Every structure is written in C-alpha cells, then in structure tokens.
Amino acid sequence: MSMSNALDAVLDGVVAGSPRVPGVAAIATNREENIYEGARGERVLGEGDAFTTDTVCAIFSTTKAIGGTACLQLVEEGKLDLDAPAKEYAPRLGELRVLEGFDDEGQPRLRAPKRDITTRHLLTHTAGFAYDFFNEDYTRLAQEHGQPSVITASWASIETPLLFDPGEQWEYGTNIDWAGMVVEGITGKRLGEVFDERIFGPLGMDSMAFSMTPSMRSRLARIHARTAEGGLEPMRDFELPEPEVHMAGHGLYGTAEDYAKFIRMWLNDGRGPGGEAILKPETVAMACRNHLPEGMHIKMLPGVDPTLSNDAEFFPGMPKTWALTFMINEEDAPTGRPAGALAWAGLANLYYWIDRANGVGGFWATQIFPFADPASVGGYLEFEKTVYDHLG
C-alpha cells in the first residue's frame, strides 16, 4: 500500500471509529514539500461542512514554538539576552512573587523570588508559572481567589504567583506568554504584528492570526467536548476572546497547511521557501538542543480539570527534555521518531513533530476537549508511525 493510501486509511479510521473524532486535517512534509495532505470529517459535527487542510482551528500551545522563534530572532539581532533579567524587557515580571502555600484562612503566602526570571527560564518552562488545568495550587487560586483562566487572554491571567524560585524545576504553564511580552517590550509592537512581519509573511502563512480575518472565520472548525459516554458535543458558543494580551503560549488561530510551512522552515535550518532567513542555521542548531539543567526532565501533565485535559504524557517512561521551544525525546520513539527530534501539542488535540535528522515532520489538527483524547492522540501516533513505515 502506498503511503498516501495508508495515511488515508488512518484518517478514515479516526472519523469512523468509536469513539471517533469529528474532523481532522493531517499533513506530512519533507524539506522540499508536503508529502501527504489529508482531511476527513466535519468542521462542526452534524452541520455538513467538510474539515479540510485549510480549515481554521484554535491551535493552542502549538503557538509556543512560533513565540519562541520570535525570541530567537531578537537574540540573533543582539536585542535579547536570554540570561538577562526578563523584567528589563517586560517590567511587570519584576512584580511577581513566589507562592509558599496557603495560611489557615486559605490566603496565599507569598515571598520575593530568590533570583530574577530570565527569558531562558520562560522559554524552558522553568520560571515557576503553571496552568490551572494542570496544577492544583493554580486551581485553588482560580476557585478561591478569582485568578482568571489563561483562556481570557488578559494581563490578570498571567500576573500569577510563581510556584518555585526561577530555574529550580520544570512546570508547564504561562511562561511563553510572558516571553511574548518580552518580544513586545523589545520591538514596541504587538506580538501579532511581529509574527506577521517576521514569520508569517516570509513563510506565506496567510491563515494564522490572533484575531481571525473574515476568510479565516468562514473556515472555522468548532471545538467539541467529549462526553462521559464517549460521544461528542459541539461547543458552538466557545471561542477565544478578542485578546487583551497576544498570548505567545496559546492564542493563535491557524491551519494545518500554514503550520506545515513553519515545520518546513525548521527542517531547512531556518530558511523559508525562497531562501528567506527566518533564523540562522547556527541559531536553529542551538535552539534544538536540550536547555534544561543537567538531570532535569519534563514530567507528566496531570489532568486536574478533566473537562480540559486527561493525564498527558508522550511516550511514558521515556526521558524527555526541552529545547527552545519544543519537547525532545531523548530515546528513539516507538513511532519511528528518532532520539533528538522535536515535538509538542495543543490543548484541543493538535500534535506535531519535527525530525531534522531525517528531514520529515507533520501536523495533526483536531478540535476536541479534553486534551490527550485517546481517539485523537491514538490517531496521531498511528499517522506518525505510518509516515516512518513508508520512508524507506
């Protein structure tokens, strides 16, 4: 069976299975071009509009690598020192304190951090920030003290206490949203404008933005909630709000087609389709290495809010570290992905990988809560494995 037919069968299976996904777009690319483009299902279950490779999705944390790229561009230009206090660029960071627990009345006990947050801390998720759907202390701050959800894209949602002193642990959270504020502080522009000028325009990514154009809205898929019985309910009224803060950690809408162009840039040592230098090859090589302190690894993400995420971990038992700004699997993965490859995901069950050694990567877009949905992630891993099975 050809790779195209085999991958079509994977997509057919996830939209026809039980449990199923409502719709999916999947693209695999090498350094030169897409080697597979496919989509199945519906943008909104029961409404009939086909899910296509140019269907617009809320891409959640697959935004993070784009925010990281903008930071790396400023490093190249000598405008951003990754190890300088990040408050030099984003002053509000200097106001945040460390949570030491809660007193007998349930009030947070806060103290000054022992050291300043750096942009390297932000890009490696070691600054001390968390998400309320992955961390019980942040959940308590949300439920008992009114800490807004990060989904609100507000200053109040990221001006949160640190869980530990910067640099001492890995904790997944709003770190890269703050890295976006570093970019804004240096450039004097809103993050969306920076992305358009420095990344999206040169790469031809014309359907990715914090605020949807009319064309994008006409192709929008809705997120679906997985029910307790395994069914799917379209969340027709759920949409990311017009952002007060352009959230470099989760805020973009985009398409599988556009994200494949971004992946291809990383496969090509930072070059765009016409040879445009988005990043220098030496910057790409530096960014793709592990940047966590020796002995530190990323950890399982506990599904504290089961409406938004199940417990989530890629390749349980395998050591995984963090690049700028991707996960690195430190051993060969069962899909065929080699040690040292890059990957991450988005909350509504979007997944990607970038294998620079073999010059191949891919993006998988579904729109389902909670994260790590078995039908979605299982289909994605089968998609990736099938690509490797046919590379020869």
LUMFISE-505547 format. One record per residue (C-alpha): x, y, z; residue in one letter. Coordinates in pm, 1 decimal, m for minus. Layout:
BEGIN
<node <X, Y, Z>, "A">
...
This chain:
BEGIN
<node <0.0, 0.0, 0.0>, "M">
<node <128.6, 348.1, m82.2>, "S">
<node <195.4, 599.2, 195.6>, "M">
<node <m93.4, 812.2, 72.4>, "S">
<node <m339.2, 523.1, 82.9>, "N">
<node <m212.3, 407.2, 421.9>, "A">
<node <m247.4, 756.2, 570.8>, "L">
<node <m591.9, 797.2, 416.3>, "D">
<node <m687.3, 477.6, 599.3>, "A">
<node <m565.8, 624.8, 931.0>, "V">
<node <m783.7, 933.1, 881.3>, "L">
<node <m1081.1, 724.0, 768.9>, "D">
<node <m1045.2, 517.8, 1084.6>, "G">
<node <m1046.2, 808.9, 1329.3>, "V">
<node <m1361.4, 970.3, 1186.7>, "V">
<node <m1547.8, 638.4, 1155.2>, "A">
<node <m1431.2, 468.8, 1476.6>, "G">
<node <m1589.4, 450.6, 1818.5>, "S">
<node <m1505.0, 677.6, 1986.1>, "P">
<node <m1446.3, 895.5, 1683.4>, "R">
<node <m1316.3, 1243.6, 1609.5>, "V">
<node <m1547.2, 1496.7, 1440.0>, "P">
<node <m1290.9, 1609.2, 1186.7>, "G">
<node <m916.6, 1600.5, 1127.8>, "V">
<node <m654.0, 1751.1, 899.9>, "A">
<node <m309.3, 1593.8, 874.1>, "A">
<node <m5.4, 1698.7, 674.1>, "I">
<node <339.2, 1539.1, 648.4>, "A">
<node <626.8, 1733.2, 495.4>, "T">
<node <988.1, 1683.7, 398.8>, "N">
<node <1237.1, 1965.4, 344.3>, "R">
<node <1101.9, 2048.6, m0.7>, "E">
<node <726.8, 1992.2, 1.3>, "E">
<node <428.3, 1829.6, 162.6>, "N">
<node <443.9, 1454.5, 106.1>, "I">
<node <89.8, 1397.7, 232.6>, "Y">
<node <m215.8, 1619.5, 275.1>, "E">
<node <m540.7, 1476.1, 401.4>, "G">
<node <m858.1, 1567.0, 588.0>, "A">
<node <m1175.7, 1388.6, 689.6>, "R">
<node <m1494.9, 1458.3, 880.6>, "G">
<node <m1675.2, 1782.5, 958.2>, "E">
<node <m1582.9, 2122.1, 1098.6>, "R">
<node <m1891.8, 2108.2, 1320.4>, "V">
<node <m2040.4, 1765.7, 1377.2>, "L">
<node <m2379.6, 1735.3, 1210.7>, "G">
<node <m2358.0, 2055.9, 1007.3>, "E">
<node <m2203.3, 1909.8, 693.0>, "G">
<node <m1914.6, 2148.3, 617.9>, "D">
<node <m1611.8, 1932.8, 537.8>, "A">
<node <m1299.2, 1952.2, 751.2>, "F">
<node <m1019.6, 2042.2, 507.0>, "T">
<node <m646.3, 2108.9, 524.8>, "T">
<node <m724.7, 2482.4, 520.8>, "D">
<node <m985.6, 2456.9, 797.8>, "T">
<node <m908.6, 2711.5, 1070.2>, "V">
<node <m852.7, 2576.6, 1422.4>, "C">
<node <m767.2, 2721.5, 1760.2>, "A">
<node <m411.7, 2585.7, 1771.3>, "I">
<node <m347.1, 2645.5, 2144.1>, "F">
<node <4.3, 2550.7, 2256.5>, "S">
<node <134.1, 2478.1, 1909.1>, "T">
<node <156.4, 2861.3, 1919.8>, "T">
<node <451.5, 2829.4, 2159.0>, "K">
<node <717.5, 2738.6, 1904.5>, "A">
<node <619.8, 3043.9, 1698.4>, "I">
<node <662.9, 3266.5, 2003.9>, "G">
<node <997.6, 3103.4, 2068.4>, "G">
<node <1103.8, 3172.1, 1710.7>, "T">
<node <1031.8, 3543.7, 1753.6>, "A">
<node <1252.2, 3545.2, 2064.8>, "C">
<node <1534.5, 3369.0, 1881.2>, "L">
<node <1523.5, 3628.1, 1603.5>, "Q">
<node <1581.1, 3901.1, 1862.1>, "L">
<node <1867.6, 3703.3, 2014.3>, "V">
<node <2032.0, 3692.6, 1671.0>, "E">
<node <1997.1, 4069.0, 1640.3>, "E">
<node <2163.8, 4128.9, 1976.6>, "G">
<node <1846.3, 4281.5, 2119.5>, "K">
<node <1760.7, 3998.3, 2362.7>, "L">
<node <1994.0, 3839.3, 2616.5>, "D">
<node <1837.8, 3509.4, 2720.9>, "L">
<node <2016.1, 3522.4, 3057.5>, "D">
<node <1944.9, 3884.7, 3149.6>, "A">
<node <1657.1, 3958.3, 3389.0>, "P">
<node <1347.7, 3940.8, 3169.7>, "A">
<node <1195.3, 4229.7, 3364.7>, "K">
<node <1433.5, 4453.3, 3170.6>, "E">
<node <1210.0, 4387.3, 2870.0>, "Y">
<node <877.6, 4309.9, 3041.9>, "A">
<node <877.6, 4513.6, 3366.3>, "P">
<node <563.5, 4354.7, 3510.1>, "R">
<node <760.2, 4030.7, 3559.2>, "L">
<node <955.1, 4202.8, 3835.4>, "G">
<node <641.0, 4239.1, 4044.7>, "E">
<node <562.3, 3869.0, 4077.9>, "L">
<node <624.3, 3666.2, 4393.3>, "R">
<node <659.0, 3300.3, 4491.1>, "V">
<node <366.8, 3105.8, 4641.0>, "L">
<node <473.5, 2922.1, 4957.6>, "E">
<node <135.0, 2771.0, 5028.6>, "G">
<node <m183.5, 2892.7, 5196.1>, "F">
<node <m235.4, 3010.6, 5554.5>, "D">
<node <m500.6, 2885.2, 5797.5>, "D">
<node <m756.0, 3123.9, 5644.7>, "E">
<node <m678.4, 2996.3, 5296.8>, "G">
<node <m490.8, 3308.4, 5189.9>, "Q">
<node <m182.8, 3268.6, 4968.1>, "P">
<node <153.9, 3303.5, 5144.6>, "R">
<node <386.1, 3493.1, 4910.4>, "L">
<node <752.0, 3593.9, 4918.1>, "R">
<node <1002.3, 3754.6, 4685.9>, "A">
<node <1185.1, 3515.3, 4448.8>, "P">
<node <1549.3, 3436.3, 4520.5>, "K">
<node <1654.9, 3531.5, 4168.4>, "R">
<node <1520.8, 3712.6, 3866.4>, "D">
<node <1332.4, 3534.0, 3590.0>, "I">
<node <1528.4, 3520.6, 3264.2>, "T">
<node <1392.1, 3470.8, 2914.9>, "T">
<node <1570.5, 3134.5, 2911.5>, "R">
<node <1360.8, 3036.6, 3213.8>, "H">
<node <1048.6, 3142.5, 3024.2>, "L">
<node <1136.3, 2950.8, 2708.5>, "L">
<node <1219.8, 2632.7, 2903.1>, "T">
<node <920.3, 2641.2, 3142.0>, "H">
<node <1146.0, 2677.5, 3445.6>, "T">
<node <1035.0, 3026.3, 3556.4>, "A">
<node <773.7, 2895.4, 3801.6>, "G">
<node <445.2, 2952.2, 3616.8>, "F">
<node <175.6, 2685.1, 3579.1>, "A">
<node <m171.5, 2630.7, 3428.5>, "Y">
<node <m477.5, 2586.0, 3647.1>, "D">
<node <m588.3, 2280.1, 3447.1>, "F">
<node <m254.8, 2105.3, 3516.5>, "F">
<node <m172.8, 2229.0, 3869.6>, "N">
<node <m374.4, 2205.2, 4191.2>, "E">
<node <m229.7, 2520.9, 4351.1>, "D">
<node <m328.0, 2725.7, 4047.1>, "Y">
<node <m668.6, 2557.3, 4051.5>, "T">
<node <m711.9, 2673.2, 4411.3>, "R">
<node <m607.4, 3027.4, 4316.8>, "L">
<node <m870.2, 3020.1, 4040.7>, "A">
<node <m1151.1, 2872.1, 4250.2>, "Q">
<node <m1091.2, 3055.2, 4579.5>, "E">
<node <m915.8, 3376.2, 4477.1>, "H">
<node <m1054.5, 3460.1, 4135.7>, "G">
<node <m743.2, 3404.9, 3927.3>, "Q">
<node <m877.4, 3428.7, 3569.8>, "P">
<node <m831.7, 3146.7, 3322.4>, "S">
<node <m547.7, 3187.0, 3076.0>, "V">
<node <m812.7, 3142.8, 2806.5>, "I">
<node <m925.9, 3500.3, 2884.5>, "T">
<node <m600.4, 3629.3, 2725.8>, "A">
<node <m584.1, 3900.4, 2994.3>, "S">
<node <m299.0, 4050.6, 3194.6>, "W">
<node <m464.5, 3924.9, 3512.5>, "A">
<node <m450.0, 3567.2, 3384.6>, "S">
<node <m67.9, 3571.7, 3359.4>, "I">
<node <20.3, 3800.3, 3653.0>, "E">
<node <19.2, 3497.6, 3881.2>, "T">
<node <241.9, 3373.8, 4161.8>, "P">
<node <542.1, 3154.8, 4087.1>, "L">
<node <533.6, 2803.2, 4229.6>, "L">
<node <908.7, 2795.7, 4294.9>, "F">
<node <1220.7, 3004.1, 4251.2>, "D">
<node <1314.2, 3050.0, 3884.8>, "P">
<node <1535.0, 2778.7, 3740.5>, "G">
<node <1469.4, 2513.8, 4005.0>, "E">
<node <1200.3, 2296.7, 3842.3>, "Q">
<node <1019.6, 2230.5, 3514.8>, "W">
<node <649.9, 2321.5, 3526.8>, "E">
<node <437.9, 2370.5, 3219.1>, "Y">
<node <248.4, 2696.6, 3217.1>, "G">
<node <221.1, 3057.2, 3102.4>, "T">
<node <595.6, 3105.9, 3066.0>, "N">
<node <590.0, 3162.6, 2689.9>, "I">
<node <300.8, 3407.5, 2716.5>, "D">
<node <548.2, 3617.8, 2914.9>, "W">
<node <817.1, 3555.3, 2652.7>, "A">
<node <574.3, 3717.3, 2409.2>, "G">
<node <563.8, 4021.9, 2635.2>, "M">
<node <945.2, 4028.0, 2620.0>, "V">
<node <918.2, 4043.0, 2240.3>, "V">
<node <665.3, 4326.8, 2262.0>, "E">
<node <885.3, 4517.2, 2505.6>, "G">
<node <1185.7, 4496.7, 2273.6>, "I">
<node <1007.0, 4566.4, 1944.5>, "T">
<node <748.6, 4816.3, 2064.8>, "G">
<node <489.4, 4631.3, 1856.4>, "K">
<node <203.7, 4394.3, 1933.9>, "R">
<node <304.2, 4032.6, 1903.0>, "L">
<node <67.7, 3962.0, 1613.7>, "G">
<node <234.7, 4235.6, 1410.3>, "E">
<node <577.0, 4090.3, 1488.9>, "V">
<node <463.5, 3744.0, 1380.8>, "F">
<node <317.2, 3882.0, 1056.6>, "D">
<node <627.5, 4078.6, 963.9>, "E">
<node <896.9, 3834.6, 1071.6>, "R">
<node <745.6, 3485.3, 1037.0>, "I">
<node <405.6, 3456.4, 870.9>, "F">
<node <466.9, 3693.8, 580.5>, "G">
<node <803.3, 3548.6, 474.1>, "P">
<node <673.2, 3190.2, 505.1>, "L">
<node <344.7, 3256.2, 324.6>, "G">
<node <135.8, 3170.5, 631.3>, "M">
<node <m171.8, 3377.3, 543.3>, "D">
<node <m429.2, 3199.3, 760.8>, "S">
<node <m273.5, 3234.8, 1106.3>, "M">
<node <m358.6, 3518.8, 1345.2>, "A">
<node <m467.0, 3613.0, 1696.3>, "F">
<node <m781.0, 3777.1, 1552.1>, "S">
<node <m947.4, 3594.4, 1264.4>, "M">
<node <m996.8, 3760.4, 927.3>, "T">
<node <m1337.8, 3712.0, 759.9>, "P">
<node <m1180.5, 3449.0, 533.5>, "S">
<node <m1046.9, 3258.5, 833.4>, "M">
<node <m1379.8, 3275.8, 1016.1>, "R">
<node <m1558.4, 3130.4, 714.5>, "S">
<node <m1337.9, 2817.2, 750.5>, "R">
<node <m1352.8, 2783.6, 1129.6>, "L">
<node <m1397.6, 2447.4, 1299.6>, "A">
<node <m1561.6, 2437.5, 1641.6>, "R">
<node <m1415.6, 2259.9, 1941.2>, "I">
<node <m1614.1, 1955.2, 2054.1>, "H">
<node <m1646.0, 1825.1, 2409.8>, "A">
<node <m1602.8, 1452.5, 2466.9>, "R">
<node <m1895.3, 1325.4, 2674.3>, "T">
<node <m1872.0, 1068.4, 2953.1>, "A">
<node <m2026.7, 814.0, 2716.6>, "E">
<node <m1760.5, 881.5, 2452.2>, "G">
<node <m1978.0, 1095.6, 2227.2>, "G">
<node <m1907.0, 1448.5, 2102.4>, "L">
<node <m2093.8, 1774.2, 2163.3>, "E">
<node <m2005.1, 2079.5, 1950.9>, "P">
<node <m1913.1, 2379.8, 2168.5>, "M">
<node <m2075.0, 2628.7, 1929.4>, "R">
<node <m2054.5, 2918.9, 2174.1>, "D">
<node <m1689.9, 2864.6, 2273.5>, "F">
<node <m1435.5, 3091.4, 2113.3>, "E">
<node <m1113.1, 3251.0, 2230.6>, "L">
<node <m1197.0, 3611.5, 2325.0>, "P">
<node <m1055.0, 3914.1, 2148.4>, "E">
<node <m720.5, 3926.3, 2332.9>, "P">
<node <m607.0, 4195.4, 2573.0>, "E">
<node <m269.9, 4017.6, 2556.9>, "V">
<node <m143.7, 3840.7, 2245.8>, "H">
<node <m65.5, 3508.5, 2413.4>, "M">
<node <252.6, 3358.8, 2267.3>, "A">
<node <170.9, 3041.0, 2454.8>, "G">
<node <m169.1, 2956.1, 2313.7>, "H">
<node <m354.2, 3234.1, 2136.6>, "G">
<node <m333.7, 3172.7, 1761.6>, "L">
<node <m589.9, 3050.3, 1514.2>, "Y">
<node <m443.9, 2875.1, 1211.5>, "G">
<node <m447.5, 2588.8, 963.1>, "T">
<node <m259.7, 2264.6, 914.3>, "A">
<node <m138.1, 2397.4, 579.6>, "E">
<node <23.3, 2700.2, 740.6>, "D">
<node <176.5, 2506.1, 1027.9>, "Y">
<node <341.1, 2267.3, 781.3>, "A">
<node <520.6, 2569.9, 632.9>, "K">
<node <652.6, 2656.1, 978.6>, "F">
<node <770.1, 2297.4, 1034.4>, "I">
<node <944.7, 2301.1, 695.8>, "R">
<node <1137.4, 2614.6, 797.2>, "M">
<node <1278.5, 2426.6, 1096.2>, "W">
<node <1368.1, 2130.9, 873.8>, "L">
<node <1554.6, 2373.1, 644.2>, "N">
<node <1785.7, 2529.2, 904.2>, "D">
<node <1569.2, 2838.3, 941.0>, "G">
<node <1511.8, 2909.0, 571.4>, "R">
<node <1181.7, 2997.1, 405.5>, "G">
<node <1056.5, 2868.9, 67.6>, "P">
<node <1252.1, 3130.7, m129.0>, "G">
<node <1562.8, 3104.8, 86.8>, "G">
<node <1446.7, 3374.7, 328.7>, "E">
<node <1646.9, 3366.3, 651.2>, "A">
<node <1386.1, 3336.5, 927.6>, "I">
<node <1661.1, 3209.1, 1157.6>, "L">
<node <2031.5, 3143.8, 1106.3>, "K">
<node <2140.3, 2777.6, 1083.7>, "P">
<node <2356.1, 2816.3, 1395.0>, "E">
<node <2056.9, 2955.8, 1587.1>, "T">
<node <1846.0, 2657.5, 1482.0>, "V">
<node <2119.0, 2415.2, 1591.4>, "A">
<node <2148.4, 2589.9, 1926.8>, "M">
<node <1772.3, 2600.8, 1981.9>, "A">
<node <1723.5, 2231.3, 1904.1>, "C">
<node <1947.9, 2116.0, 2189.8>, "R">
<node <1829.3, 2046.6, 2542.8>, "N">
<node <1828.9, 2366.5, 2751.1>, "H">
<node <1718.3, 2223.3, 3085.1>, "L">
<node <1970.7, 2197.8, 3369.3>, "P">
<node <2154.6, 1867.8, 3390.2>, "E">
<node <1935.7, 1591.3, 3529.1>, "G">
<node <1608.0, 1781.5, 3486.0>, "M">
<node <1336.1, 1630.4, 3267.2>, "H">
<node <984.0, 1727.0, 3172.0>, "I">
<node <709.1, 1542.4, 3353.6>, "K">
<node <360.0, 1408.7, 3308.3>, "M">
<node <85.7, 1671.5, 3291.3>, "L">
<node <m185.3, 1576.1, 3543.6>, "P">
<node <m542.0, 1630.1, 3426.3>, "G">
<node <m652.0, 1842.2, 3723.3>, "V">
<node <m950.5, 1973.6, 3523.0>, "D">
<node <m1089.5, 1668.3, 3340.0>, "P">
<node <m1304.8, 1885.7, 3114.0>, "T">
<node <m986.7, 2031.2, 2961.4>, "L">
<node <m727.2, 1756.3, 2990.7>, "S">
<node <m671.8, 1395.0, 3074.1>, "N">
<node <m341.5, 1296.8, 3231.7>, "D">
<node <m98.7, 1356.9, 2946.7>, "A">
<node <249.8, 1230.4, 2869.6>, "E">
<node <417.7, 1140.7, 2543.4>, "F">
<node <591.7, 802.1, 2548.4>, "F">
<node <557.5, 732.0, 2923.5>, "P">
<node <878.2, 610.2, 3083.1>, "G">
<node <1098.4, 772.4, 2818.7>, "M">
<node <1320.3, 1062.6, 2932.4>, "P">
<node <1217.3, 1388.9, 2767.0>, "K">
<node <1381.7, 1729.8, 2781.9>, "T">
<node <1306.6, 2077.5, 2647.5>, "W">
<node <1459.0, 2277.1, 2363.9>, "A">
<node <1380.2, 2638.4, 2262.1>, "L">
<node <1085.4, 2575.7, 2245.7>, "T">
<node <997.0, 2212.8, 2189.2>, "F">
<node <994.5, 1877.7, 2369.1>, "M">
<node <1287.2, 1647.1, 2285.6>, "I">
<node <1250.1, 1269.1, 2310.7>, "N">
<node <1587.5, 1150.9, 2439.8>, "E">
<node <1540.2, 794.9, 2311.2>, "E">
<node <1400.7, 653.5, 1987.2>, "D">
<node <1020.4, 657.8, 1997.3>, "A">
<node <801.8, 357.7, 1906.3>, "P">
<node <655.0, 552.7, 1613.7>, "T">
<node <994.3, 561.6, 1440.6>, "G">
<node <1078.2, 914.2, 1554.2>, "R">
<node <1449.8, 915.7, 1641.6>, "P">
<node <1605.9, 1041.2, 1961.9>, "A">
<node <1665.7, 1413.9, 1949.0>, "G">
<node <1355.4, 1500.8, 1745.6>, "A">
<node <1127.2, 1790.8, 1838.7>, "L">
<node <754.7, 1788.9, 1913.2>, "A">
<node <467.3, 1936.1, 2107.6>, "W">
<node <91.0, 1973.3, 2108.3>, "A">
<node <m211.3, 2197.6, 2161.7>, "G">
<node <m491.6, 2164.7, 2416.8>, "L">
<node <m767.4, 2088.1, 2163.6>, "A">
<node <m575.9, 1778.0, 2047.2>, "N">
<node <m335.9, 1920.4, 1793.6>, "L">
<node <2.5, 1748.3, 1760.8>, "Y">
<node <321.5, 1790.8, 1559.9>, "Y">
<node <675.3, 1659.7, 1528.5>, "W">
<node <993.2, 1786.9, 1360.8>, "I">
<node <1263.2, 1529.6, 1275.8>, "D">
<node <1557.3, 1728.8, 1145.6>, "R">
<node <1781.4, 1422.2, 1115.8>, "A">
<node <1552.9, 1257.9, 858.5>, "N">
<node <1410.2, 1578.3, 716.3>, "G">
<node <1049.2, 1496.4, 792.8>, "V">
<node <772.7, 1631.9, 1014.7>, "G">
<node <399.3, 1652.8, 1042.3>, "G">
<node <98.9, 1829.4, 1190.2>, "F">
<node <m230.1, 1676.3, 1308.7>, "W">
<node <m527.3, 1902.6, 1382.2>, "A">
<node <m843.4, 1803.8, 1562.6>, "T">
<node <m1070.6, 2021.1, 1781.0>, "Q">
<node <m1169.0, 1825.2, 2092.2>, "I">
<node <m1158.1, 1877.6, 2469.2>, "F">
<node <m1017.3, 1726.5, 2684.1>, "P">
<node <m652.0, 1708.8, 2578.6>, "F">
<node <m489.8, 1368.2, 2527.2>, "A">
<node <m818.6, 1235.9, 2394.6>, "D">
<node <m747.0, 867.1, 2321.9>, "P">
<node <m906.4, 868.7, 1976.3>, "A">
<node <m718.4, 1184.9, 1878.8>, "S">
<node <m374.6, 1107.0, 2017.1>, "V">
<node <m400.8, 743.2, 1909.1>, "G">
<node <m478.3, 851.3, 1555.1>, "G">
<node <m192.0, 1099.8, 1557.1>, "Y">
<node <61.7, 840.7, 1673.0>, "L">
<node <m61.2, 599.9, 1405.3>, "E">
<node <m27.0, 878.5, 1149.6>, "F">
<node <332.6, 944.8, 1253.9>, "E">
<node <421.6, 574.4, 1261.0>, "K">
<node <272.5, 522.8, 914.4>, "T">
<node <486.2, 806.7, 774.8>, "V">
<node <801.0, 638.9, 909.2>, "Y">
<node <688.9, 296.6, 788.2>, "D">
<node <685.5, 437.0, 432.1>, "H">
<node <1001.9, 647.7, 437.7>, "L">
<node <1209.1, 350.3, 327.1>, "G">
